[in-house]
Amino acid sequence: MPKVDPSHPEVESFFHPDTGTWTHVVHDGEAAAIIDPVLDYDSASAHTSTASADALLAFLRDRALRVAWILETHAHADHLSAAGYLHDALDAPIAIGEGIVEVQAHFRQVFGLGDDFMADGSQFDRLLVDGDVLHAGSLALRALATPGHTRDSLTYVAGDAAFIGDTLFAPDLGTARCDFPGGDAGELYASIRRILALPESTRLFLCHDYPPPTRTAWRETTIACESRENVHVGGGVAEDAFVAKRRARDATLPVPRLLLPALQVNIRGGRLPPADADGHRYLRLPLNRIGRA
């Protein structure tokens, strides 16, 4: 496969309809990074599957791409991560923002995981801070701290491509919620402004889209479109107005459908809980601890 200009990297995207998640593979024709991979999970039966992750592996094999990094924009509450499975299949390291330590500490208590679960980020190969740069072949991926949705939220910038996690959605859907532990609407506003200050030619790749029946799922958007049309921050809305709108909307939102299984897997770097003595793995359901009555 011919080499790609690292200032305009290739991006292949995979949509997971059940969770509205976009997984992206950014590459230079030889080396790649995977961003936000999904582990399939059926909540009714508590069955997991690697079908979506295996589709990524098939694409990588077909293109003869070497994976240098598996990157999480944050510890997701709406889908289970396949990072651990892909780490084992590809021998590629997993990176996430250093704020994961705070997220782990909170949910270790919520799930009653005890001292056996280390809330120190050691389940990941690299904890990133603002300005850190990772390399995948000729690509330089810069970590941009964009907290507000969660404490560990990062945007990854590679050339003219930015992978923005849940900070922004498609313009008709607005922005991420801020009512999770460590979330803050003022911080999210500042993070969004930081993203929108990137060069106008920057392509913004979404982590999620939940399209209405009138359109198909968007995998990417533009700085101009978000600045002008985003229903929460478009048109230069002031911080206080955004914070008030965001808090009012968050007060009406239900708990994400997969929050309980997702966080137990995702704070472990996309790995299932260890097996009990009977050889089976179990997820915990903390009663009356999450959301509103």
Backbone hydrogen bonds in HBPLUS format (Angstrom, degrees):
<---DONOR---> <-ACCEPTOR-->    atom                        ^
c    i                          cat <-CA-CA->   ^        H-A-AA   ^      H-
h    n   atom  resd res      DA  || num        DHA   H-A  angle D-A-AA Bond
n    s   type  num  typ     dist DA aas  dist angle  dist       angle   num
A0004-VAL N   A0028-ASP O   2.77 MM  24  4.61 146.9  1.88 135.3 131.9     1
A0008-HIS N   A0005-ASP O   2.88 MM   3  5.48 160.5  1.92 120.9 127.5     2
A0160-ASP N   A0007-SER O   3.00 MM 153  5.94 127.9  2.29 123.9 133.3     3
A0010-GLU N   A0027-HIS O   3.15 MM  17  5.43 145.3  2.27 168.6 163.3     4
A0027-HIS N   A0010-GLU O   2.96 MM  17  5.43 158.2  2.00 148.2 153.9     5
A0012-GLU N   A0025-VAL O   2.90 MM  13  5.15 163.9  1.93 148.1 150.9     6
A0025-VAL N   A0012-GLU O   2.77 MM  13  5.15 153.6  1.84 155.1 163.6     7
A0014-PHE N   A0023-THR O   2.81 MM   9  5.15 159.2  1.85 154.2 160.9     8
A0023-THR N   A0014-PHE O   2.91 MM   9  5.15 165.5  1.94 149.7 154.4     9
A0016-HIS N   A0021-THR O   2.78 MM   5  5.08 154.4  1.85 153.3 160.9    10
A0019-THR N   A0016-HIS O   3.18 MM   3  5.91 139.2  2.36 120.3 128.9    11
A0020-GLY N   A0016-HIS O   2.83 MM   4  5.57 120.5  2.18 148.9 164.2    12
A0021-THR N   A0016-HIS O   3.28 MM   5  5.08 143.0  2.43 135.5 134.1    13
A0209-ASP N   A0020-GLY O   2.94 MM 189  5.35 150.4  2.03 143.9 153.2    14
A0022-TRP N   A0207-CYS O   2.71 MM 185  4.94 167.1  1.73 135.4 137.0    15
A0024-HIS N   A0035-ILE O   3.12 MM  11  5.17 158.0  2.17 143.9 148.6    16
A0035-ILE N   A0024-HIS O   2.81 MM  11  5.17 159.9  1.85 160.7 163.6    17
A0026-VAL N   A0033-ALA O   3.03 MM   7  5.49 153.9  2.10 160.2 162.5    18
A0033-ALA N   A0026-VAL O   2.92 MM   7  5.49 146.2  2.03 152.8 163.6    19
A0028-ASP N   A0031-ALA O   3.07 MM   3  5.80 150.9  2.16 157.2 166.3    20
A0066-ARG N   A0030-GLU O   2.83 MM  36  6.21 168.7  1.85 156.1 157.7    21
A0032-ALA N   A0066-ARG O   2.79 MM  34  5.94 143.6  1.92 153.8 152.9    22
A0068-ALA N   A0032-ALA O   2.81 MM  36  5.92 165.1  1.84 166.0 165.8    23
A0034-ILE N   A0069-TRP O   3.00 MM  35  6.44 158.1  2.04 153.2 156.3    24
A0071-LEU N   A0034-ILE O   2.71 MM  37  5.99 174.7  1.71 171.2 172.1    25
A0036-ASP N   A0071-LEU O   2.91 MM  35  6.27 161.9  1.94 170.0 175.3    26
A0082-ALA N   A0037-PRO O   3.25 MM  45  5.28 154.4  2.32 100.8 106.2    27
A0039-LEU N   A0080-LEU O   2.80 MM  41  5.22 167.7  1.81 135.5 136.6    28
A0040-ASP N   A0049-SER O   3.00 MM   9  4.87 129.1  2.27 157.3 157.6    29
A0049-SER N   A0040-ASP O   2.92 MM   9  4.87 147.6  2.03 132.0 132.1    30
A0042-ASP N   A0047-HIS O   2.85 MM   5  5.28 165.6  1.87 158.6 163.6    31
A0046-ALA N   A0042-ASP O   2.73 MM   4  5.41 131.1  1.97 149.1 164.4    32
A0054-ASP N   A0050-THR O   2.75 MM   4  5.88 153.5  1.82 156.5 164.8    33
A0055-ALA N   A0051-ALA O   3.05 MM   4  6.32 139.8  2.22 140.7 150.6    34
A0056-LEU N   A0052-SER O   3.29 MM   4  6.69 147.1  2.40 140.7 148.7    35
A0056-LEU N   A0053-ALA O   3.11 MM   3  5.11 120.1  2.49  93.8 108.4    36
A0057-LEU N   A0053-ALA O   3.04 MM   4  6.42 158.2  2.09 147.9 153.6    37
A0058-ALA N   A0054-ASP O   2.91 MM   4  6.15 153.4  1.98 145.4 152.1    38
A0059-PHE N   A0055-ALA O   3.06 MM   4  6.29 157.3  2.11 144.3 149.9    39
A0060-LEU N   A0056-LEU O   2.92 MM   4  6.22 162.8  1.94 157.0 161.7    40
A0061-ARG N   A0057-LEU O   2.92 MM   4  6.14 159.0  1.97 149.5 155.0    41
A0062-ASP N   A0058-ALA O   2.90 MM   4  6.06 160.0  1.94 148.2 154.1    42
A0063-ARG N   A0059-PHE O   3.00 MM   4  6.22 151.5  2.08 150.0 156.9    43
A0064-ALA N   A0060-LEU O   2.86 MM   4  5.77 108.3  2.39 133.8 151.3    44
A0065-LEU N   A0060-LEU O   2.98 MM   5  5.11 161.5  2.01 145.1 149.5    45
A0064-ALA N   A0061-ARG O   3.13 MM   3  4.85 149.4  2.23  94.8 104.2    46
A0070-ILE N   A0093-PRO O   2.86 MM  23  6.06 148.1  1.96 162.3 168.1    47
A0095-ALA N   A0070-ILE O   2.95 MM  25  6.39 154.1  2.02 160.3 167.1    48
A0072-GLU N   A0095-ALA O   3.02 MM  23  6.32 157.6  2.08 160.6 167.7    49
A0154-LEU N   A0073-THR O   2.84 MM  81  4.98 150.3  1.93 145.5 152.9    50
A0086-LEU N   A0082-ALA O   2.99 MM   4  6.22 165.6  2.02 161.4 165.4    51
A0087-HIS N   A0083-ALA O   2.78 MM   4  5.92 150.2  1.87 149.1 158.2    52
A0088-ASP N   A0084-GLY O   3.13 MM   4  6.38 158.2  2.18 147.4 151.4    53
A0089-ALA N   A0085-TYR O   3.05 MM   4  6.30 149.2  2.14 142.0 151.1    54
A0090-LEU N   A0086-LEU O   2.82 MM   4  5.78 151.4  1.90 150.0 156.2    55
A0091-ASP N   A0087-HIS O   2.75 MM   4  5.11 133.7  1.96 139.3 147.3    56
A0125-ASP N   A0094-ILE O   2.89 MM  31  5.20 135.3  2.10 136.6 150.7    57
A0126-ARG N   A0094-ILE O   3.13 MM  32  6.46 135.7  2.34 154.7 155.3    58
A0096-ILE N   A0126-ARG O   3.18 MM  30  6.67 148.7  2.28 157.4 165.9    59
A0128-LEU N   A0096-ILE O   2.82 MM  32  5.94 161.8  1.85 145.2 151.3    60
A0100-ILE N   A0097-GLY O   3.06 MM   3  6.01 163.4  2.09 126.9 129.4    61
A0098-GLU N   A0128-LEU O   2.88 MM  30  5.29 151.5  1.96 153.6 144.8    62
A0101-VAL N   A0098-GLU O   3.27 MM   3  6.30 169.3  2.29 127.2 127.5    63
A0102-GLU N   A0099-GLY O   3.07 MM   3  5.51 127.4  2.36 109.5 120.6    64
A0103-VAL N   A0099-GLY O   3.28 MM   4  6.68 159.7  2.33 148.2 154.0    65
A0104-GLN N   A0100-ILE O   2.77 MM   4  5.97 162.1  1.80 155.9 160.3    66
A0105-ALA N   A0101-VAL O   3.00 MM   4  6.17 158.6  2.04 144.1 149.8    67
A0106-HIS N   A0102-GLU O   3.09 MM   4  6.30 159.5  2.13 149.1 153.7    68
A0107-PHE N   A0103-VAL O   3.07 MM   4  6.31 172.8  2.08 155.7 157.3    69
A0108-ARG N   A0104-GLN O   2.78 MM   4  5.81 138.9  1.95 149.5 159.6    70
A0109-GLN N   A0106-HIS O   3.20 MM   3  5.53 126.9  2.49 100.7 112.6    71
A0110-VAL N   A0106-HIS O   3.11 MM   4  6.47 159.4  2.15 143.3 149.5    72
A0111-PHE N   A0107-PHE O   3.00 MM   4  5.87 164.9  2.02 140.1 143.7    73
A0113-LEU N   A0108-ARG O   2.92 MM   5  5.05 159.0  1.97 147.3 152.8    74
A0112-GLY N   A0109-GLN O   3.16 MM   3  4.96 151.9  2.24  97.3 105.8    75
A0117-PHE N   A0114-GLY O   3.29 MM   3  6.11 161.1  2.33 117.7 121.9    76
A0124-PHE N   A0121-GLY O   3.06 MM   3  5.82 165.9  2.08 124.2 127.4    77
A0132-ASP N   A0129-VAL O   3.07 MM   3  5.79 167.5  2.08 144.5 145.5    78
A0131-GLY N   A0143-ALA O   2.80 MM  12  5.35 167.6  1.81 160.8 159.4    79
A0143-ALA N   A0132-ASP O   2.79 MM  11  5.33 167.5  1.81 163.6 167.2    80
A0134-LEU N   A0141-LEU O   2.85 MM   7  5.06 164.0  1.88 142.7 146.2    81
A0141-LEU N   A0134-LEU O   2.71 MM   7  5.06 169.7  1.72 156.1 159.0    82
A0136-ALA N   A0139-LEU O   2.99 MM   3  5.08 158.2  2.04 139.3 145.8    83
A0139-LEU N   A0136-ALA O   2.99 MM   3  5.08 157.4  2.04 129.2 126.5    84
A0142-ARG N   A0157-VAL O   2.85 MM  15  5.09 164.1  1.88 147.6 145.3    85
A0157-VAL N   A0142-ARG O   2.93 MM  15  5.09 162.3  1.96 143.0 148.7    86
A0144-LEU N   A0155-THR O   2.75 MM  11  4.96 161.9  1.79 160.9 163.7    87
A0155-THR N   A0144-LEU O   2.82 MM  11  4.96 154.9  1.88 143.7 152.3    88
A0146-THR N   A0153-SER O   3.07 MM   7  5.43 162.1  2.11 131.4 134.3    89
A0148-GLY N   A0150-THR O   3.37 MM   2  5.30 145.7  2.49 121.5 129.7    90
A0184-ASP N   A0148-GLY O   2.77 MM  36  4.61 152.5  1.84 124.3 132.4    91
A0156-TYR N   A0163-PHE O   3.10 MM   7  5.13 154.0  2.17 134.1 138.6    92
A0163-PHE N   A0156-TYR O   2.81 MM   7  5.13 161.6  1.84 148.5 154.2    93
A0158-ALA N   A0161-ALA O   2.78 MM   3  5.25 164.7  1.80 162.6 167.0    94
A0161-ALA N   A0158-ALA O   2.99 MM   3  5.25 158.5  2.03 124.8 131.2    95
A0203-ARG N   A0160-ASP O   2.63 MM  43  5.96 169.6  1.64 163.5 161.3    96
A0162-ALA N   A0203-ARG O   2.80 MM  41  6.03 158.8  1.84 175.7 176.7    97
A0205-PHE N   A0162-ALA O   2.73 MM  43  5.99 172.8  1.74 168.7 171.1    98
A0164-ILE N   A0205-PHE O   3.17 MM  41  6.18 150.6  2.26 154.8 162.6    99
A0167-THR N   A0164-ILE O   3.26 MM   3  6.12 159.6  2.30 149.0 148.9   100
A0176-ALA N   A0167-THR O   3.32 MM   9  5.25 156.1  2.38 122.2 121.9   101
A0169-PHE N   A0174-GLY O   2.96 MM   5  5.45 162.4  1.99 150.3 144.4   102
A0173-LEU N   A0170-ALA O   2.83 MM   3  5.49 162.0  1.86 128.2 134.4   103
A0174-GLY N   A0170-ALA O   3.20 MM   4  6.46 141.9  2.35 155.2 164.6   104
A0231-VAL N   A0171-PRO O   2.96 MM  60  6.02 156.5  2.01 161.9 157.2   105
A0183-GLY N   A0180-PHE O   2.81 MM   3  5.22 157.5  1.86 141.8 142.2   106
A0188-LEU N   A0184-ASP O   2.96 MM   4  6.27 154.7  2.03 150.1 158.1   107
A0189-TYR N   A0185-ALA O   2.98 MM   4  6.18 157.5  2.03 146.6 151.8   108
A0190-ALA N   A0186-GLY O   3.14 MM   4  6.44 160.8  2.18 146.8 151.1   109
A0191-SER N   A0187-GLU O   2.88 MM   4  6.14 153.9  1.95 149.2 157.1   110
A0192-ILE N   A0188-LEU O   2.84 MM   4  6.08 159.2  1.88 155.8 160.7   111
A0193-ARG N   A0189-TYR O   3.00 MM   4  6.25 160.2  2.04 149.8 155.2   112
A0194-ARG N   A0190-ALA O   2.99 MM   4  6.22 144.0  2.13 139.4 149.4   113
A0195-ILE N   A0191-SER O   3.00 MM   4  6.36 152.5  2.08 147.6 154.5   114
A0196-LEU N   A0192-ILE O   2.88 MM   4  6.14 165.4  1.90 155.9 159.9   115
A0197-ALA N   A0193-ARG O   3.06 MM   4  6.14 116.2  2.49 133.0 146.9   116
A0197-ALA N   A0194-ARG O   3.28 MM   3  5.16 147.5  2.39  93.9 103.3   117
A0198-LEU N   A0195-ILE O   3.03 MM   3  5.58 167.1  2.04 117.8 121.4   118
A0202-THR N   A0199-PRO O   2.90 MM   3  5.60 167.4  1.91 127.7 130.8   119
A0204-LEU N   A0221-THR O   3.04 MM  17  5.16 164.2  2.06 153.9 150.6   120
A0221-THR N   A0204-LEU O   2.75 MM  17  5.16 150.3  1.83 145.3 155.6   121
A0206-LEU N   A0219-ARG O   2.89 MM  13  5.51 153.3  1.96 135.5 144.1   122
A0215-ARG N   A0212-PRO O   3.20 MM   3  6.08 174.7  2.20 130.2 130.1   123
A0226-GLU N   A0222-THR O   3.01 MM   4  6.21 168.7  2.03 152.5 155.4   124
A0227-SER N   A0223-ILE O   2.90 MM   4  5.95 163.5  1.93 150.5 155.8   125
A0228-ARG N   A0224-ALA O   3.04 MM   4  6.07 146.9  2.15 142.8 151.0   126
A0229-GLU N   A0225-CYS O   2.74 MM   4  5.60 164.9  1.77 153.6 158.7   127
A0230-ASN N   A0226-GLU O   3.20 MM   4  4.81 155.8  2.26 120.5 124.8   128
A0235-GLY N   A0227-SER O   2.71 MM   8  6.12 154.0  1.78 150.3 154.4   129
A0234-GLY N   A0230-ASN O   2.75 MM   4  4.37 146.7  1.86 132.0 134.8   130
A0242-PHE N   A0238-ALA O   3.02 MM   4  6.30 160.3  2.06 154.1 160.2   131
A0243-VAL N   A0239-GLU O   2.84 MM   4  6.04 169.6  1.85 162.4 164.6   132
A0244-ALA N   A0240-ASP O   3.07 MM   4  6.17 161.4  2.11 142.4 147.3   133
A0245-LYS N   A0241-ALA O   3.04 MM   4  6.21 162.3  2.07 147.5 152.4   134
A0246-ARG N   A0242-PHE O   2.79 MM   4  5.94 165.5  1.81 159.7 164.1   135
A0247-ARG N   A0243-VAL O   2.96 MM   4  6.03 166.1  1.98 150.9 154.4   136
A0248-ALA N   A0244-ALA O   3.05 MM   4  6.14 157.8  2.10 143.4 149.9   137
A0249-ARG N   A0245-LYS O   2.98 MM   4  6.16 158.8  2.03 148.3 154.1   138
A0250-ASP N   A0246-ARG O   2.89 MM   4  6.04 163.1  1.92 150.9 156.1   139
A0251-ALA N   A0247-ARG O   3.14 MM   4  6.26 146.2  2.26 142.2 149.4   140
A0252-THR N   A0249-ARG O   2.97 MM   3  5.48 159.0  2.01 115.3 122.2   141
A0253-LEU N   A0250-ASP O   3.21 MM   3  5.26 158.5  2.26 105.8 112.1   142
A0259-LEU N   A0256-PRO O   3.16 MM   3  5.27 171.8  2.16 115.2 116.3   143
A0262-ALA N   A0258-LEU O   2.82 MM   4  5.67 159.1  1.87 161.4 168.2   144
A0263-LEU N   A0259-LEU O   3.03 MM   4  5.95 175.4  2.03 153.0 154.2   145
A0265-VAL N   A0261-PRO O   3.27 MM   4  6.51 142.5  2.41 147.1 156.3   146
A0265-VAL N   A0262-ALA O   3.15 MM   3  5.35 131.0  2.40 100.7 113.2   147
A0266-ASN N   A0262-ALA O   2.75 MM   4  5.86 168.8  1.76 160.6 164.7   148
A0267-ILE N   A0263-LEU O   3.11 MM   4  5.81 161.3  2.14 140.0 142.4   149
A0268-ARG N   A0265-VAL O   3.05 MM   3  5.35 147.3  2.16 104.9 115.1   150
A0270-GLY N   A0265-VAL O   3.11 MM   5  5.16 135.9  2.31 132.5 136.2   151
A0269-GLY N   A0266-ASN O   3.20 MM   3  5.20 153.9  2.27 110.3 109.3   152
A0276-ASP N   A0280-HIS O   2.76 MM   4  5.62 165.1  1.78 160.4 156.7   153
A0279-GLY N   A0276-ASP O   2.89 MM   3  5.37 163.4  1.91 119.0 122.9   154
